[in-house]
Amino acid sequence: MDSLTQILLGAAVGEVTLGKRVGNKAILWGAIAGTIPDLDVLSGFFVDDLTKNEWHRGLSHSLVFHLALAPVLARIVRWIHRKSKVQASLREWRRHLFWCLFTHALLDAHTSWGTQLLWPLPWKFSWNNIFVADPLYTTPLLLSFLLILFIRRGSPWRQTINTIGLVLSSVYMAFTLVCKGIVHHRFSEALSREGIDHQGISTRPTPLNCILWNANVELEDAYLIGDYSLFDSSPIDFTRIPKNHQLIKQLEDHDKVKRLYRLTEGEYAVRMVDDTLVYNDLRFGMFGEAEEEGDFVFAYQLIPDGEDIEVREIPPPRPEGKEFEEAFAQLWVRLKGN
């Protein structure tokens, strides 16, 4: 999830685990711990694009890392507050920091990237039921955070308000899972009506909501990409994206191509752009409306480098100003149904 949400979740979990004991210190260190796993993005300054994305949400989001880091942070925090009149034990700080770290990874597992909770095992947990930023999940945490900052440590209202924020966010998260189930059923029905044999369906919400969803439907030689709003009344339209896997058949045994396959979980399509092979990661959808020659959110150029291959990430466009307003307006119109 986005940094603000992770900070707020860390603060809320901190209030649950140690708020009664140390007050706003629990919120502060919870918020700090809630951001630490995402520091893995700094690896982008030191490694290539492929390695950077392989490492993202890997070690730093794992159970073993959080179990190892929590005792170290606990000693540092306890030393910083060694002169404080209200002190927590080393064990209390360790438990506090572990849960603030680990809930970060659990939240990220609900998004599309995939989180290696059991690193070094290669399994990724990715439930694809919430977008990386969703205001309906974040707002209850934000409001409760702002309120409890001004309530004294011993007041029962702190825990009550904090609990309300966590419950509302958790209920919304559960609602997104229900929406995902409904959407998956609707896509399955549409494919059955059209007599389309398929190998699998993956669904994910569009930005900032859980009403409008995208789906990738895998066929033998292509993917069908479609969207569905819970308010739709017309049939689902699909856009066909050829896999074009034959374009990299001669490279399929190359180590970097194998790594790309694992990174994208096998959900990819290839196309040639200006004599350069482009490896599209289909898990995150396309910019704007789906079209055969459209740009995917994550894509990589495969550039020959002697006997090696350079894997270069194509920077995603960042719409600003009027372009952003138009994109948001289109999203809002489509969300309301067809």
C-alpha positions as CSV (number, residue, x, y, z in Angstrom):
1,M,0.0,0.0,0.0
2,D,1.0,3.7,-0.2
3,S,3.3,5.1,2.4
4,L,0.6,7.2,4.2
5,T,-1.6,4.1,4.8
6,Q,1.4,2.1,6.1
7,I,2.3,4.9,8.5
8,L,-1.2,5.1,9.8
9,L,-1.6,1.3,10.1
10,G,1.7,1.1,12.0
11,A,0.5,3.9,14.3
12,A,-2.8,2.2,14.9
13,V,-1.2,-1.2,15.6
14,G,1.3,0.6,17.9
15,E,-1.6,2.1,19.9
16,V,-3.1,-1.4,20.3
17,T,0.1,-3.1,21.5
18,L,1.6,-0.4,23.7
19,G,-0.5,2.8,23.7
20,K,-1.8,2.3,27.2
21,R,1.8,2.0,28.5
22,V,3.7,4.7,26.7
23,G,1.1,6.8,24.9
24,N,2.2,8.7,21.8
25,K,5.6,7.1,21.8
26,A,3.9,3.9,20.8
27,I,2.2,5.7,17.9
28,L,5.5,7.3,16.8
29,W,7.5,4.1,16.7
30,G,4.6,2.2,15.2
31,A,4.5,4.7,12.4
32,I,8.3,4.5,11.9
33,A,8.3,0.7,11.9
34,G,5.3,0.7,9.5
35,T,7.5,2.4,6.9
36,I,10.7,0.4,7.3
37,P,9.9,-2.6,5.0
38,D,9.4,-0.2,2.0
39,L,13.0,1.0,2.3
40,D,13.8,-1.8,0.0
41,V,13.0,0.6,-2.8
42,L,16.4,2.2,-2.1
43,S,18.0,-0.8,-3.7
44,G,17.2,0.8,-7.1
45,F,20.2,3.1,-6.6
46,F,22.6,0.2,-6.5
47,V,21.3,-2.6,-8.6
48,D,19.8,-3.1,-12.1
49,D,16.0,-2.8,-12.8
50,L,15.4,-6.5,-12.8
51,T,17.1,-7.2,-9.5
52,K,15.4,-4.1,-7.9
53,N,12.0,-5.4,-8.8
54,E,12.9,-9.0,-7.7
55,W,14.0,-7.7,-4.3
56,H,10.9,-5.5,-3.8
57,R,8.6,-7.0,-1.1
58,G,11.1,-9.8,-0.7
59,L,13.4,-10.0,2.3
60,S,12.2,-6.7,3.9
61,H,8.6,-8.0,3.9
62,S,9.3,-11.4,5.3
63,L,8.5,-13.0,8.7
64,V,12.1,-13.9,9.3
65,F,13.3,-10.4,8.7
66,H,10.7,-8.9,11.1
67,L,11.5,-11.5,13.8
68,A,15.2,-10.6,13.5
69,L,14.8,-6.8,13.3
70,A,12.3,-6.3,16.1
71,P,14.7,-7.2,18.9
72,V,17.4,-4.9,17.4
73,L,14.9,-2.0,17.1
74,A,13.6,-2.7,20.6
75,R,17.0,-2.2,22.1
76,I,17.5,1.0,20.2
77,V,14.1,2.5,21.1
78,R,14.5,1.5,24.8
79,W,17.9,3.2,24.9
80,I,16.5,6.4,23.3
81,H,13.8,6.5,26.0
82,R,16.0,5.3,28.9
83,K,15.4,8.5,30.9
84,S,11.6,8.5,30.3
85,K,9.4,8.4,33.4
86,V,7.1,5.9,31.7
87,Q,9.1,3.0,30.4
88,A,8.2,-0.2,28.7
89,S,10.2,-3.4,29.0
90,L,12.4,-4.7,26.3
91,R,9.9,-7.6,25.7
92,E,7.0,-5.1,25.3
93,W,9.0,-3.0,22.8
94,R,10.0,-6.1,20.9
95,R,6.4,-7.3,20.6
96,H,5.2,-3.8,19.6
97,L,7.7,-3.4,16.8
98,F,7.3,-6.9,15.4
99,W,3.5,-6.4,14.9
100,C,4.0,-2.9,13.4
101,L,6.5,-4.4,10.9
102,F,4.6,-7.6,10.1
103,T,1.2,-6.0,9.6
104,H,2.8,-3.9,6.9
105,A,3.6,-7.0,5.0
106,L,0.2,-8.5,5.6
107,L,-1.5,-5.4,4.2
108,D,0.8,-5.5,1.1
109,A,-0.2,-9.1,0.5
110,H,-3.7,-7.9,-0.4
111,T,-2.3,-5.9,-3.4
112,S,-1.1,-7.0,-6.8
113,W,2.7,-7.1,-6.5
114,G,3.1,-10.1,-4.4
115,T,4.8,-10.4,-1.0
116,Q,7.3,-13.0,0.1
117,L,6.1,-13.5,3.6
118,L,8.0,-16.8,3.9
119,W,11.2,-15.6,2.3
120,P,13.7,-17.3,1.5
121,L,11.0,-19.6,0.1
122,P,10.0,-18.3,-3.4
123,W,6.2,-18.3,-2.8
124,K,4.5,-14.9,-3.2
125,F,1.2,-14.1,-1.5
126,S,-0.9,-11.8,-3.6
127,W,-4.7,-11.7,-3.1
128,N,-5.3,-8.8,-5.5
129,N,-8.3,-7.4,-3.7
130,I,-7.3,-3.8,-3.1
131,F,-5.5,-1.1,-5.1
132,V,-2.2,0.2,-3.8
133,A,-4.0,3.3,-2.7
134,D,-7.6,3.3,-1.6
135,P,-9.1,6.2,0.3
136,L,-11.9,4.2,1.8
137,Y,-9.4,2.0,3.6
138,T,-7.1,4.8,4.6
139,T,-9.7,7.4,5.8
140,P,-10.8,5.6,9.0
141,L,-7.2,5.1,10.1
142,L,-6.4,8.8,9.4
143,L,-9.4,10.2,11.3
144,S,-8.8,8.0,14.4
145,F,-5.1,8.9,14.3
146,L,-5.8,12.6,14.3
147,L,-8.2,12.2,17.2
148,I,-6.2,10.1,19.5
149,L,-3.1,12.4,19.2
150,F,-5.0,14.9,21.4
151,I,-6.3,12.4,24.0
152,R,-4.2,11.7,27.1
153,R,-2.5,8.4,27.5
154,G,-4.7,6.9,30.3
155,S,-8.1,7.8,28.7
156,P,-10.1,4.8,27.5
157,W,-11.3,6.9,24.6
158,R,-7.9,6.4,22.9
159,Q,-8.3,2.6,22.6
160,T,-12.0,3.0,21.6
161,I,-11.4,5.4,18.8
162,N,-8.3,3.6,17.6
163,T,-10.3,0.3,17.6
164,I,-13.1,1.9,15.6
165,G,-10.7,3.0,12.9
166,L,-9.1,-0.4,12.6
167,V,-12.5,-2.2,12.6
168,L,-13.9,0.1,9.8
169,S,-10.8,-0.4,7.7
170,S,-10.8,-4.1,8.2
171,V,-14.5,-4.3,7.4
172,Y,-13.8,-2.4,4.1
173,M,-11.0,-4.9,3.4
174,A,-13.4,-7.8,3.9
175,F,-15.9,-6.0,1.6
176,T,-13.2,-5.8,-1.2
177,L,-12.8,-9.6,-0.9
178,V,-16.6,-10.0,-1.4
179,C,-16.4,-7.7,-4.4
180,K,-13.6,-9.7,-5.9
181,G,-15.6,-12.9,-5.6
182,I,-18.6,-11.3,-7.3
183,V,-16.4,-9.9,-10.1
184,H,-14.7,-13.3,-10.7
185,H,-18.1,-14.9,-11.0
186,R,-19.3,-12.3,-13.5
187,F,-16.3,-12.8,-15.7
188,S,-16.7,-16.6,-15.6
189,E,-20.3,-16.2,-16.6
190,A,-19.4,-13.9,-19.5
191,L,-16.8,-16.4,-20.8
192,S,-19.3,-19.3,-20.5
193,R,-22.0,-17.4,-22.4
194,E,-19.5,-16.7,-25.3
195,G,-18.2,-20.3,-25.2
196,I,-14.6,-19.2,-24.6
197,D,-12.3,-21.9,-23.2
198,H,-9.7,-20.3,-20.9
199,Q,-6.8,-21.4,-18.8
200,G,-7.3,-18.9,-15.9
201,I,-8.7,-15.6,-14.8
202,S,-6.9,-13.0,-12.7
203,T,-8.8,-9.9,-11.4
204,R,-7.7,-6.7,-9.7
205,P,-9.4,-3.4,-8.7
206,T,-8.7,-0.2,-10.7
207,P,-7.2,2.8,-8.9
208,L,-8.7,4.2,-5.7
209,N,-11.8,2.0,-5.6
210,C,-13.2,-1.6,-5.3
211,I,-16.2,-1.1,-7.7
212,L,-14.5,-1.2,-11.1
213,W,-12.2,-4.2,-11.8
214,N,-9.9,-5.4,-14.5
215,A,-9.4,-9.0,-15.6
216,N,-6.8,-10.9,-17.5
217,V,-8.2,-14.1,-19.1
218,E,-5.5,-16.5,-20.3
219,L,-6.1,-18.4,-23.6
220,E,-3.7,-20.7,-25.3
221,D,-2.1,-18.0,-27.5
222,A,-3.4,-14.7,-26.1
223,Y,-4.9,-12.9,-23.2
224,L,-8.3,-11.3,-23.1
225,I,-8.4,-8.1,-21.1
226,G,-11.7,-6.6,-19.9
227,D,-13.2,-4.5,-17.2
228,Y,-16.3,-4.8,-15.1
229,S,-18.1,-2.4,-12.7
230,L,-20.4,-3.7,-10.1
231,F,-22.9,-1.2,-11.6
232,D,-22.6,-2.5,-15.1
233,S,-25.7,-3.7,-17.0
234,S,-24.3,-4.4,-20.5
235,P,-22.1,-7.4,-21.4
236,I,-18.4,-7.4,-20.8
237,D,-16.2,-6.4,-23.8
238,F,-12.8,-8.0,-24.1
239,T,-9.6,-6.8,-25.9
240,R,-7.4,-9.6,-27.3
241,I,-3.6,-9.3,-26.5
242,P,-1.5,-11.8,-28.4
243,K,1.1,-13.5,-26.1
244,N,3.7,-13.6,-28.9
245,H,5.8,-15.9,-26.8
246,Q,7.5,-17.2,-30.0
247,L,9.3,-13.9,-30.2
248,I,11.5,-14.8,-27.3
249,K,11.6,-18.6,-27.8
250,Q,15.3,-18.4,-28.6
251,L,15.9,-16.6,-25.3
252,E,13.7,-18.7,-23.0
253,D,16.6,-20.5,-21.5
254,H,18.5,-17.3,-20.7
255,D,18.8,-16.7,-16.9
256,K,17.3,-13.1,-17.1
257,V,14.3,-14.3,-19.1
258,K,13.7,-17.0,-16.6
259,R,13.9,-14.4,-13.8
260,L,11.4,-12.2,-15.6
261,Y,9.1,-15.2,-16.0
262,R,9.2,-15.8,-12.2
263,L,8.8,-12.1,-11.4
264,T,5.7,-11.8,-13.6
265,E,4.4,-15.1,-12.4
266,G,4.1,-16.2,-16.0
267,E,1.5,-13.6,-16.8
268,Y,3.2,-11.8,-19.7
269,A,3.0,-10.9,-23.4
270,V,5.8,-9.8,-25.8
271,R,5.8,-7.4,-28.7
272,M,8.3,-5.8,-30.9
273,V,8.6,-2.0,-30.7
274,D,11.1,-0.2,-32.9
275,D,13.2,-3.4,-33.3
276,T,13.3,-3.9,-29.6
277,L,11.6,-6.7,-27.7
278,V,9.3,-5.5,-25.0
279,Y,8.3,-7.9,-22.2
280,N,4.9,-6.7,-20.7
281,D,4.0,-7.6,-17.2
282,L,0.2,-8.1,-17.4
283,R,-0.5,-8.3,-13.7
284,F,-1.1,-4.5,-13.3
285,G,-3.1,-3.8,-16.4
286,M,-2.7,-1.0,-19.0
287,F,-2.8,2.7,-19.1
288,G,-6.3,3.9,-20.1
289,E,-8.6,1.7,-22.1
290,A,-7.3,-1.7,-23.2
291,E,-6.0,-1.9,-26.7
292,E,-3.8,-4.4,-28.6
293,E,-0.9,-1.9,-29.0
294,G,-1.4,-0.2,-25.6
295,D,1.2,0.4,-22.9
296,F,1.2,-1.7,-19.8
297,V,2.0,-0.3,-16.4
298,F,5.1,-2.5,-16.0
299,A,7.1,-3.4,-19.1
300,Y,10.8,-4.2,-19.8
301,Q,13.0,-3.7,-22.9
302,L,15.2,-6.7,-23.7
303,I,18.3,-5.2,-25.2
304,P,21.1,-7.4,-26.6
305,D,24.4,-6.8,-24.9
306,G,26.9,-9.2,-26.6
307,E,26.0,-12.6,-25.4
308,D,24.1,-11.1,-22.5
309,I,20.7,-9.3,-22.3
310,E,20.1,-5.9,-20.6
311,V,16.7,-5.8,-19.0
312,R,15.6,-2.2,-18.8
313,E,12.4,-1.1,-17.1
314,I,10.3,1.2,-19.2
315,P,9.3,4.1,-16.9
316,P,5.5,4.3,-16.5
317,P,4.0,7.6,-17.7
318,R,2.9,9.9,-14.9
319,P,-0.1,12.0,-16.1
320,E,-0.2,15.5,-14.6
321,G,-2.5,18.5,-14.7
322,K,-5.2,18.4,-17.3
323,E,-4.2,14.9,-18.4
324,F,-4.6,13.6,-14.9
325,E,-8.0,15.3,-14.5
326,E,-9.2,13.7,-17.7
327,A,-8.0,10.3,-16.7
328,F,-9.7,10.6,-13.4
329,A,-12.9,11.8,-15.0
330,Q,-12.9,8.8,-17.4
331,L,-12.3,6.4,-14.4
332,W,-15.3,8.0,-12.5
333,V,-17.6,7.7,-15.5
334,R,-16.7,4.1,-16.1
335,L,-17.0,3.2,-12.4
336,K,-20.6,4.3,-12.5
337,G,-21.4,1.5,-15.0
338,N,-22.0,1.0,-18.7
